[in-house]
Amino acid sequence: MKIISEGADSFRDMERADKGASYSIAIDIGTTTLVAYLVSRESGAVIAVSSAVNPQAVFGADVISRISYASERDDGLGVLQNRVVDAVNRLIFNLQRRAAVAEEEITEAVVSANTTMEHIFAGVSPKSIGKSPFAPRYRELPAMRAEQINLALTSGTTVRFLPNISGFVGGDITAGIIYTALARSERLSLLIDIGTNNEMVLGCKDFMLCCSAAAGPALEGAKISQGMCATEGAIDHVMMENGELCISTIDNAPAAGICGSGLVDAITLLLGEGVIDKSGKFEKKLAVENALLGRLDMSQKRFLLAENSKGRVFITQKDIREVQLAKSAIATGIEIMLEEAGKKLEDVEMVFLAGAFGNYLNIENAAKIGILPKLPPEKIKSVGNSSGLGAIEVICTPGCWGEAKNVADRAEHIELATHKEFPLKFVKNLSF
């Protein structure tokens, strides 16, 4: 596929080069972020891209919070649906404006999202996903017309939803499997989608196992004392240079907080410099010659990363614990899938790291502290937004829709919450 541009203003003054063409829109509904792509049906090119924060976030950072809100209030489902549909409509308007495309030229929308987000977007209660046996009302939501969900497209425009694998492994993972060609490959591969929710798939053309790790949103900055999304002023990398701690921030702005990639770097550095031990605790007594001694405040159990005229940014003991919970859930899920498949980690030939987080992550640091498996860096590949890119693949490639249905049917879901080995392995994997 060819992406013409992802710039926010790239098409403001662009002349239409393909009048009379027909278009589709691929909509990736993440728990935290929304992305919409305008796709030319003729050329397969992505003509424009628009993104925004999911406005449902004010009702909770994770899908469990959204399920609770939708289920426990009479107007909960309607409120959540209206919020996300309104936001997607703004993205659609942006795409039309930037590419000078008329509404009637858009003939289809394809939605890729986790199971809860798909249900809410379609106006279907996600209540059953939140309680055992965590089964969605629909594994494959029926196609709808745009006007049924108040989507800002011509009446009668078809809206299709990528099929879900289970209650907590959704159409976004089906899309990722399509995009990476994991289900068609001879080689054993691992797909890890690190976001607000963390899903993983182990498999090849012969089998697919998948699971969802309740890792929480720490790696996207949520539940972190000074955590933030990867936006201006977020510390995105931390390193030692010439014996001094150095940071970088997004857009080189004064440090205002820390995002997921910065957290991974910071914890790796603290571990390597002996500021924390393998259990994640701050060392009570650092050697006098330790260059980082002056940054450690044991009375508050925090470590100073940066200070400027706007304030100071710390990483706390609680922050480190949140990352440990996330990394243990991911590591435990991978370990259980490998055991269920009768495979060893060294049998894995490729790891696909999905999600925006993977684009900024220092892969070697993530492997050092156990967020990613300890494999050679050349075996780990960041694939970006595989949810949205997989939806584009389905739009552009004949036969992909059938493959998506086949993938959703073939993938075997492992419920980690009830797996007998999960508690012991989870505790073991908390250590760095």
C-alpha positions as CSV (number, residue, x, y, z in Angstrom):
1,M,0.0,0.0,0.0
2,K,1.2,3.6,-0.6
3,I,0.6,6.4,1.9
4,I,0.6,9.7,0.1
5,S,0.9,11.8,3.2
6,E,0.2,11.7,6.9
7,G,0.7,15.5,7.5
8,A,-2.1,17.3,9.1
9,D,-2.1,20.1,6.6
10,S,-0.7,18.4,3.5
11,F,-3.9,18.7,1.5
12,R,-5.1,22.1,2.5
13,D,-4.3,23.6,-1.0
14,M,-4.1,20.4,-3.0
15,E,-5.8,20.1,-6.3
16,R,-7.8,16.9,-6.9
17,A,-5.9,14.6,-9.2
18,D,-8.6,11.8,-9.4
19,K,-12.0,13.4,-9.7
20,G,-14.8,10.8,-9.9
21,A,-12.8,8.2,-7.9
22,S,-14.4,6.2,-5.1
23,Y,-13.0,6.1,-1.6
24,S,-13.2,4.1,1.5
25,I,-12.4,5.1,5.1
26,A,-10.5,2.9,7.5
27,I,-11.3,3.7,11.1
28,D,-9.1,2.5,13.9
29,I,-10.8,3.0,17.2
30,G,-8.3,2.6,20.0
31,T,-9.1,2.9,23.7
32,T,-6.9,6.0,23.8
33,T,-6.5,7.2,20.2
34,L,-8.6,7.4,17.1
35,V,-7.2,7.3,13.6
36,A,-9.0,7.5,10.2
37,Y,-7.5,6.9,6.8
38,L,-9.0,8.0,3.4
39,V,-8.2,5.3,0.9
40,S,-8.5,5.4,-2.9
41,R,-10.3,2.2,-4.1
42,E,-8.7,2.5,-7.5
43,S,-5.0,3.0,-6.5
44,G,-4.9,1.5,-3.0
45,A,-3.2,4.7,-1.9
46,V,-3.9,6.4,1.5
47,I,-4.8,9.9,0.5
48,A,-5.1,11.5,3.9
49,V,-4.9,10.6,7.6
50,S,-6.5,12.3,10.6
51,S,-6.2,11.4,14.3
52,A,-7.5,12.4,17.7
53,V,-7.7,11.4,21.3
54,N,-10.7,9.1,22.1
55,P,-13.0,11.4,24.1
56,Q,-14.3,8.4,26.0
57,A,-11.1,8.5,28.1
58,V,-12.8,10.8,30.6
59,F,-14.9,7.8,31.6
60,G,-11.9,5.6,32.3
61,A,-8.5,4.7,30.8
62,D,-9.3,1.1,30.1
63,V,-12.1,-1.0,28.5
64,I,-13.3,-2.3,31.9
65,S,-14.1,1.2,33.0
66,R,-16.0,1.8,29.7
67,I,-17.9,-1.5,30.1
68,S,-18.9,-0.5,33.6
69,Y,-20.0,3.0,32.5
70,A,-22.0,1.6,29.6
71,S,-23.6,-1.2,31.7
72,E,-24.4,0.6,35.0
73,R,-26.0,3.8,33.8
74,D,-29.2,4.0,31.8
75,D,-27.7,6.5,29.4
76,G,-24.1,5.1,29.6
77,L,-24.0,3.3,26.3
78,G,-25.6,6.2,24.4
79,V,-23.2,8.7,26.0
80,L,-20.1,6.6,25.1
81,Q,-21.4,6.0,21.5
82,N,-22.2,9.6,20.9
83,R,-18.8,10.8,22.1
84,V,-16.8,8.4,19.8
85,V,-19.1,8.8,16.8
86,D,-18.9,12.6,17.1
87,A,-15.1,12.4,17.2
88,V,-14.9,10.1,14.2
89,N,-17.2,12.4,12.3
90,R,-14.8,15.2,12.9
91,L,-12.0,13.0,11.5
92,I,-14.1,12.2,8.4
93,F,-14.7,15.9,7.9
94,N,-11.0,16.6,8.2
95,L,-10.2,13.9,5.6
96,Q,-12.8,15.3,3.1
97,R,-11.5,18.9,3.6
98,R,-7.8,18.0,3.2
99,A,-8.3,15.8,0.1
100,A,-11.2,17.8,-1.4
101,V,-13.3,14.7,-1.5
102,A,-17.1,14.9,-1.5
103,E,-19.2,12.9,1.0
104,E,-20.9,10.9,-1.8
105,E,-17.6,9.7,-3.2
106,I,-17.0,7.7,0.0
107,T,-18.7,4.4,-0.5
108,E,-17.6,2.4,2.5
109,A,-16.2,2.5,6.0
110,V,-14.3,-0.3,7.7
111,V,-13.9,-0.3,11.5
112,S,-11.0,-2.0,13.3
113,A,-11.1,-1.9,17.1
114,N,-11.0,-4.0,20.2
115,T,-14.2,-5.9,20.9
116,T,-15.5,-3.4,23.4
117,M,-14.9,-0.4,21.2
118,E,-16.5,-2.1,18.2
119,H,-19.6,-2.9,20.3
120,I,-19.9,0.7,21.7
121,F,-19.4,2.3,18.3
122,A,-22.2,0.1,16.9
123,G,-24.5,0.9,19.8
124,V,-24.4,-2.6,21.1
125,S,-24.0,-3.2,24.9
126,P,-20.6,-4.6,25.9
127,K,-22.0,-5.8,29.3
128,S,-21.4,-9.5,28.6
129,I,-17.7,-8.9,27.9
130,G,-17.2,-7.6,31.4
131,K,-18.3,-10.8,33.2
132,S,-17.4,-14.5,33.0
133,P,-17.2,-16.1,30.5
134,F,-16.3,-12.7,28.9
135,A,-18.1,-13.5,25.7
136,P,-19.1,-10.6,23.3
137,R,-22.6,-10.3,22.0
138,Y,-21.1,-10.5,18.6
139,R,-17.8,-11.9,17.4
140,E,-18.6,-10.5,14.0
141,L,-20.9,-7.4,14.2
142,P,-23.3,-7.2,11.2
143,A,-22.7,-4.6,8.6
144,M,-24.6,-1.4,9.2
145,R,-25.6,1.7,7.3
146,A,-24.0,5.0,8.2
147,E,-27.3,6.6,9.3
148,Q,-27.9,3.8,11.8
149,I,-25.0,5.1,13.9
150,N,-25.2,8.8,12.8
151,L,-21.9,8.5,10.9
152,A,-21.4,11.6,8.8
153,L,-21.5,9.8,5.4
154,T,-24.1,9.5,2.7
155,S,-27.2,7.6,3.8
156,G,-26.8,3.9,2.8
157,T,-23.0,3.9,3.0
158,T,-21.9,0.5,4.3
159,V,-20.0,0.3,7.6
160,R,-18.2,-3.0,8.2
161,F,-16.5,-4.3,11.4
162,L,-13.5,-6.5,11.4
163,P,-14.4,-9.8,13.2
164,N,-13.4,-10.2,16.8
165,I,-11.6,-13.3,18.1
166,S,-12.9,-13.1,21.7
167,G,-14.1,-10.7,24.3
168,F,-10.7,-9.2,24.9
169,V,-9.0,-10.0,21.6
170,G,-10.7,-7.9,19.0
171,G,-10.9,-6.9,15.3
172,D,-7.8,-4.8,15.8
173,I,-5.8,-7.9,16.4
174,T,-7.5,-9.7,13.4
175,A,-6.3,-6.7,11.4
176,G,-2.8,-7.0,12.8
177,I,-2.6,-10.7,11.8
178,I,-3.7,-9.8,8.3
179,Y,-1.2,-6.9,8.0
180,T,1.8,-9.0,9.2
181,A,0.7,-12.1,7.2
182,L,1.3,-14.1,10.4
183,A,-1.4,-16.6,9.6
184,R,0.1,-17.3,6.2
185,S,3.7,-17.7,7.3
186,E,5.8,-20.8,7.6
187,R,7.9,-19.2,10.4
188,L,6.7,-19.0,14.0
189,S,5.9,-15.4,14.8
190,L,4.7,-13.4,17.8
191,L,2.5,-10.3,17.5
192,I,2.5,-8.0,20.5
193,D,0.1,-5.1,20.5
194,I,1.1,-2.8,23.4
195,G,-1.5,-0.2,24.1
196,T,-4.0,0.6,26.8
197,N,-4.8,-3.1,26.5
198,N,-2.1,-5.6,25.6
199,E,-2.9,-8.5,23.2
200,M,-0.6,-11.1,21.9
201,V,-0.7,-13.8,19.2
202,L,1.7,-16.7,18.7
203,G,1.5,-18.7,15.6
204,C,2.1,-19.4,11.9
205,K,0.1,-21.0,9.1
206,D,-0.4,-24.2,11.2
207,F,-1.9,-22.7,14.4
208,M,-2.6,-19.5,16.2
209,L,-2.9,-18.9,20.0
210,C,-3.8,-15.5,21.4
211,C,-4.4,-13.9,24.8
212,S,-5.0,-10.6,26.4
213,A,-2.8,-9.5,29.3
214,A,-4.4,-7.2,31.8
215,A,-1.4,-5.0,31.9
216,G,-3.2,-1.7,32.4
217,P,-2.4,1.6,30.7
218,A,0.9,2.4,32.4
219,L,2.9,2.1,29.2
220,E,0.8,4.9,27.7
221,G,1.4,7.2,30.7
222,A,-1.8,6.5,32.6
223,K,-1.6,5.7,36.3
224,I,1.9,7.2,36.4
225,S,2.4,10.1,38.8
226,Q,3.6,12.4,36.1
227,G,2.7,10.3,33.1
228,M,1.4,11.7,29.8
229,C,0.8,10.6,26.3
230,A,3.5,11.0,23.7
231,T,2.9,14.7,23.2
232,E,4.9,17.9,23.4
233,G,7.0,18.1,26.5
234,A,6.9,14.3,27.3
235,I,10.2,12.8,28.2
236,D,10.6,10.1,25.6
237,H,14.2,8.9,26.1
238,V,16.5,8.8,29.1
239,M,20.2,7.9,28.9
240,M,23.7,8.4,30.5
241,E,26.2,10.4,28.5
242,N,29.7,11.1,29.9
243,G,28.6,10.2,33.4
244,E,25.6,12.5,33.3
245,L,21.9,11.7,33.1
246,C,20.4,13.1,29.9
247,I,16.8,13.2,28.6
248,S,15.1,14.1,25.4
249,T,11.6,15.4,25.1
250,I,9.0,15.4,22.3
251,D,9.4,18.6,20.2
252,N,12.4,19.5,22.4
253,A,10.0,21.3,24.8
254,P,10.6,21.7,28.5
255,A,10.0,18.4,30.3
256,A,6.3,18.3,31.5
257,G,6.0,14.6,32.3
258,I,7.0,11.2,30.9
259,C,5.5,8.9,28.3
260,G,5.9,5.1,27.9
261,S,9.2,5.0,26.0
262,G,10.7,7.3,28.5
263,L,9.6,5.2,31.4
264,V,11.2,2.1,29.8
265,D,14.5,4.0,29.4
266,A,14.4,5.4,32.9
267,I,13.8,2.1,34.6
268,T,16.5,0.4,32.5
269,L,18.9,3.1,33.4
270,L,18.0,3.0,37.2
271,L,18.5,-0.8,37.2
272,G,21.8,-0.6,35.3
273,E,23.2,2.1,37.6
274,G,22.2,0.3,40.8
275,V,19.6,2.8,41.8
276,I,16.9,0.1,42.0
277,D,17.4,-3.6,42.5
278,K,15.9,-6.5,40.6
279,S,12.8,-6.4,42.8
280,G,12.2,-2.8,41.6
281,K,12.9,-1.2,45.0
282,F,15.0,1.9,45.3
283,E,18.3,1.1,47.0
284,K,18.4,2.7,50.5
285,K,22.0,3.5,50.4
286,L,23.8,4.4,47.2
287,A,27.5,4.5,47.0
288,V,28.9,8.1,47.5
289,E,30.6,7.9,44.1
290,N,27.3,7.0,42.3
291,A,26.7,9.9,39.9
292,L,22.9,9.7,40.5
293,L,23.0,9.9,44.3
294,G,21.8,13.5,44.4
295,R,18.7,12.8,42.4
296,L,17.4,10.1,44.7
297,D,14.9,11.3,47.4
298,M,14.3,8.3,49.6
299,S,12.0,10.3,52.0
300,Q,9.5,10.6,49.1
301,K,10.7,7.4,47.3
302,R,11.2,9.1,44.0
303,F,14.0,9.9,41.6
304,L,14.5,13.3,39.8
305,L,14.6,13.0,36.0
306,A,14.4,16.7,35.0
307,E,13.8,20.2,36.3
308,N,13.1,23.5,34.6
309,S,11.3,26.7,35.2
310,K,7.9,24.9,34.9
311,G,8.7,22.4,37.6
312,R,10.3,19.0,38.2
313,V,9.6,15.5,36.8
314,F,10.1,12.5,39.0
315,I,9.7,8.7,38.6
316,T,8.3,7.2,41.8
317,Q,8.4,3.8,43.5
318,K,4.7,3.4,42.6
319,D,5.5,4.3,38.9
320,I,8.1,1.5,38.8
321,R,5.5,-0.9,40.3
322,E,3.0,0.0,37.6
323,V,5.5,-0.8,34.9
324,Q,6.4,-4.1,36.7
325,L,2.7,-5.1,36.6
326,A,2.5,-4.4,32.9
327,K,5.7,-6.1,32.0
328,S,4.8,-9.2,34.1
329,A,1.4,-9.6,32.5
330,I,3.0,-9.4,29.0
331,A,5.9,-11.8,29.9
332,T,3.5,-14.3,31.5
333,G,1.1,-14.3,28.6
334,I,4.0,-15.0,26.2
335,E,5.3,-17.8,28.5
336,I,1.9,-19.5,28.7
337,M,1.3,-19.4,25.0
338,L,4.7,-20.9,24.3
339,E,4.1,-23.7,26.8
340,E,0.6,-24.4,25.3
341,A,2.1,-24.6,21.9
342,G,5.0,-26.8,23.0
343,K,7.5,-24.2,21.8
344,K,10.5,-22.4,23.3
345,L,11.3,-18.8,23.0
346,E,14.2,-19.5,20.7
347,D,11.8,-21.1,18.2
348,V,10.2,-17.7,17.6
349,E,11.7,-16.3,14.4
350,M,10.0,-12.9,14.3
351,V,8.3,-10.6,16.8
352,F,6.0,-7.9,15.4
353,L,5.6,-5.0,17.8
354,A,2.3,-3.2,17.0
355,G,1.0,0.2,18.2
356,A,2.5,3.7,18.3
357,F,4.4,2.8,21.5
358,G,6.6,0.5,19.4
359,N,7.7,3.3,17.1
360,Y,9.5,5.2,19.9
361,L,10.5,2.3,22.1
362,N,14.2,1.4,22.7
363,I,13.8,-2.3,21.9
364,E,17.0,-3.4,23.7
365,N,16.0,-1.6,26.9
366,A,12.5,-3.1,26.7
367,A,14.0,-6.6,26.5
368,K,16.4,-5.9,29.4
369,I,13.6,-5.2,31.8
370,G,11.3,-7.9,30.4
371,I,8.6,-5.9,28.5
372,L,9.7,-7.7,25.3
373,P,11.2,-11.2,25.1
374,K,15.0,-11.5,25.2
375,L,15.6,-12.2,21.5
376,P,18.2,-10.6,19.1
377,P,17.0,-7.1,18.1
378,E,16.9,-8.1,14.4
379,K,14.1,-10.5,15.3
380,I,11.9,-7.7,16.6
381,K,10.2,-5.4,14.1
382,S,8.0,-2.4,14.9
383,V,5.0,-2.5,12.5
384,G,3.2,0.7,13.6
385,N,-0.5,0.9,13.7
386,S,-1.3,-2.6,12.4
387,S,-4.9,-2.2,13.3
388,G,-5.5,0.7,10.9
389,L,-3.0,-0.7,8.3
390,G,-4.8,-4.1,8.4
391,A,-8.1,-2.4,7.8
392,I,-6.6,-0.7,4.8
393,E,-5.3,-4.1,3.6
394,V,-8.9,-5.5,3.8
395,I,-10.2,-2.5,1.8
396,C,-7.6,-2.8,-0.9
397,T,-7.0,-6.6,-1.3
398,P,-9.6,-8.9,-2.8
399,G,-10.1,-11.9,-0.6
400,C,-8.8,-10.3,2.6
401,W,-12.3,-10.1,4.1
402,G,-12.6,-13.8,3.9
403,E,-9.2,-14.2,5.3
404,A,-10.1,-12.0,8.3
405,K,-13.1,-14.2,9.0
406,N,-10.9,-17.3,8.8
407,V,-8.3,-15.8,11.1
408,A,-11.0,-15.0,13.7
409,D,-12.3,-18.5,13.6
410,R,-8.9,-20.2,13.7
411,A,-7.3,-18.3,16.5
412,E,-7.5,-20.1,19.8
413,H,-8.0,-17.8,22.8
414,I,-6.3,-18.6,26.1
415,E,-8.0,-17.0,29.1
416,L,-5.2,-16.0,31.3
417,A,-7.4,-15.0,34.2
418,T,-8.5,-18.6,34.8
419,H,-5.3,-20.3,33.7
420,K,-3.9,-22.4,36.6
421,E,-0.3,-21.4,35.9
422,F,-0.9,-17.7,35.7
423,P,-0.7,-16.5,39.3
424,L,2.7,-18.2,40.1
425,K,4.2,-17.2,36.8
426,F,2.9,-13.6,37.2
427,V,4.6,-13.2,40.6
428,K,7.8,-14.7,39.2
429,N,7.9,-12.3,36.3
430,L,7.5,-9.2,38.4
431,S,11.3,-9.1,39.0
432,F,13.5,-7.4,36.5
